[in-house]
């Protein structure tokens, strides 16, 4: 059972299932977040939707590179959450099923390619208070608390 976070399901809405892969990216005591300035300004874990024919790890590498300009080395899957939300860029209501991975940022290859995105290194202890959704917050809080398996070895 994948835990639901955020808004309750609305019976008057039809939801499209969207699978995605997201990364908790660490470097020392910092994590790499992405700030998306449009359509709604917010901090979030880097990542996004899994395209047809793509594995979760392929999508994770692609999305992190597009949103942050960094290459990564995934370390382990931390877990998953699902949330029901409106996605204005796609004009649809979605049930987002979000797999979250712990990863290490390897190399910056350039600026984010994704429009309206900025990569921001922030202290891990501060990150949970910055992100916009409860699922991201849960995994960042786990990292900040030093829970077993939440830090790279």
Phi, psi and omega per residue, in radians:
X1 nan 2.164 3.124
X2 -1.586 2.160 -3.101
X3 -1.149 2.496 3.074
X4 -1.647 2.413 3.058
X5 -2.183 2.814 3.044
X6 1.375 -2.570 -3.040
X7 -1.031 2.604 3.028
X8 -1.302 2.764 3.064
X9 -1.175 2.343 3.114
X10 -1.764 2.105 -3.088
X11 -1.133 -0.321 3.137
X12 -1.524 0.099 -3.110
X13 -2.009 2.590 3.002
X14 -1.858 2.144 -3.059
X15 -1.821 2.429 3.031
X16 -1.743 2.280 3.129
X17 -1.303 2.252 3.124
X18 -2.249 1.989 3.080
X19 -1.525 2.461 3.132
X20 -2.536 2.847 3.113
X21 -2.225 2.336 -3.043
X22 -2.351 2.690 -3.045
X23 -2.163 2.372 2.846
X24 -1.639 1.820 -3.054
X25 -1.750 2.159 -3.057
X26 -2.027 2.593 2.997
X27 -2.638 1.820 -3.062
X28 1.102 -2.175 3.128
X29 -1.705 0.230 -3.110
X30 -1.980 2.760 3.018
X31 -2.190 2.648 3.133
X32 -1.722 2.031 3.064
X33 -1.876 2.857 2.980
X34 -1.988 2.411 3.032
X35 -1.834 2.104 3.117
X36 -1.800 2.059 -3.058
X37 -1.499 -0.311 3.134
X38 -2.530 2.600 0.125
X39 -1.357 -0.387 3.074
X40 -2.224 2.183 -3.140
X41 -1.100 2.220 3.105
X42 -2.881 2.666 2.979
X43 -1.573 2.548 3.141
X44 -2.725 2.891 2.983
X45 -1.193 2.460 3.056
X46 -1.155 2.468 3.120
X47 2.560 -3.052 3.137
X48 3.008 -2.809 -3.008
X49 -1.159 2.575 3.082
X50 -1.596 2.087 -3.127
X51 -1.342 2.728 3.086
X52 -0.964 2.339 3.132
X53 1.456 -0.017 -3.086
X54 -1.823 2.470 3.028
X55 -1.437 2.909 3.110
X56 -1.046 -0.725 -3.127
X57 -1.230 -0.624 3.055
X58 -1.096 -0.766 3.113
X59 -1.116 -0.702 3.130
X60 -1.035 -0.864 3.119
X61 -1.032 -0.837 -3.098
X62 -1.110 -0.860 -3.085
X63 -1.120 -0.749 3.132
X64 -1.113 -0.747 3.110
X65 -1.072 -0.793 -3.136
X66 -1.133 -0.704 -3.028
X67 -1.533 -0.370 -3.068
X68 -2.185 -0.414 -3.040
X69 1.451 0.152 -3.131
X70 -1.875 2.568 2.906
X71 -1.613 2.735 -3.039
X72 -2.360 2.867 2.985
X73 -2.179 1.804 3.114
X74 -1.117 2.469 -3.121
X75 -1.876 -0.853 3.124
X76 -2.871 2.787 3.067
X77 -1.461 2.222 -3.132
X78 -1.533 -0.545 -3.108
X79 2.692 -2.778 -3.102
X80 -2.654 2.829 2.987
X81 -2.581 2.882 3.057
X82 -2.308 2.572 3.105
X83 -2.534 2.681 -3.121
X84 -1.912 2.134 -3.014
X85 -2.701 2.845 3.024
X86 -1.591 2.339 3.118
X87 -1.938 1.651 -3.041
X88 -1.071 -0.556 -3.128
X89 -1.151 -0.403 3.105
X90 -1.911 -0.098 -3.110
X91 0.949 0.867 3.108
X92 -2.594 2.723 2.994
X93 -1.556 2.346 -3.039
X94 -2.292 2.537 2.846
X95 -1.685 1.829 -3.122
X96 -1.571 2.148 3.067
X97 -1.851 1.919 -2.931
X98 -1.922 1.946 3.025
X99 -1.537 2.308 -3.069
X100 -2.036 2.281 -3.100
X101 -2.072 2.519 2.936
X102 -1.493 2.309 -3.111
X103 -2.541 2.877 3.111
X104 -2.008 2.283 3.052
X105 -1.257 2.247 -3.042
X106 -1.751 -0.933 -3.034
X107 -2.688 2.394 3.051
X108 -1.491 2.141 -3.111
X109 -1.817 -0.089 3.128
X110 2.740 -3.043 3.101
X111 -1.276 2.868 3.079
X112 -1.015 2.407 3.105
X113 -1.506 -0.368 -3.114
X114 -1.326 2.201 3.124
X115 -1.024 2.549 3.056
X116 1.186 0.305 3.110
X117 -2.005 2.474 3.060
X118 -2.324 2.336 3.083
X119 -1.491 2.302 -3.072
X120 -2.329 2.028 2.999
X121 -1.388 2.276 -3.115
X122 -2.442 2.633 3.100
X123 -1.018 2.366 -3.110
X124 -0.989 -0.611 -3.130
X125 -1.172 -0.478 -3.126
X126 -1.556 -0.461 -3.001
X127 -0.962 -0.747 -3.115
X128 -1.034 -0.539 -3.125
X129 -1.373 -0.202 -3.090
X130 -1.640 -0.586 -2.994
X131 -1.281 2.670 -2.975
X132 -1.502 -0.383 -3.095
X133 -2.100 2.671 -3.045
X134 -1.142 -0.530 3.121
X135 -1.153 -0.858 3.082
X136 -1.013 -0.778 -3.103
X137 -1.028 -0.715 -3.121
X138 -1.048 -0.806 -3.102
X139 -1.275 -0.613 3.090
X140 -1.215 -0.627 3.085
X141 -1.148 -0.656 3.084
X142 -1.062 -0.767 3.108
X143 -1.109 -0.838 -3.099
X144 -1.096 -0.516 -3.122
X145 -1.378 -0.218 -3.111
X146 1.367 0.404 -3.138
X147 -1.020 2.526 3.118
X148 -0.955 2.392 3.122
X149 1.458 -0.042 -3.094
X150 -1.702 -0.032 3.133
X151 -2.188 2.495 3.078
X152 -1.183 2.658 3.119
X153 -1.633 nan nan
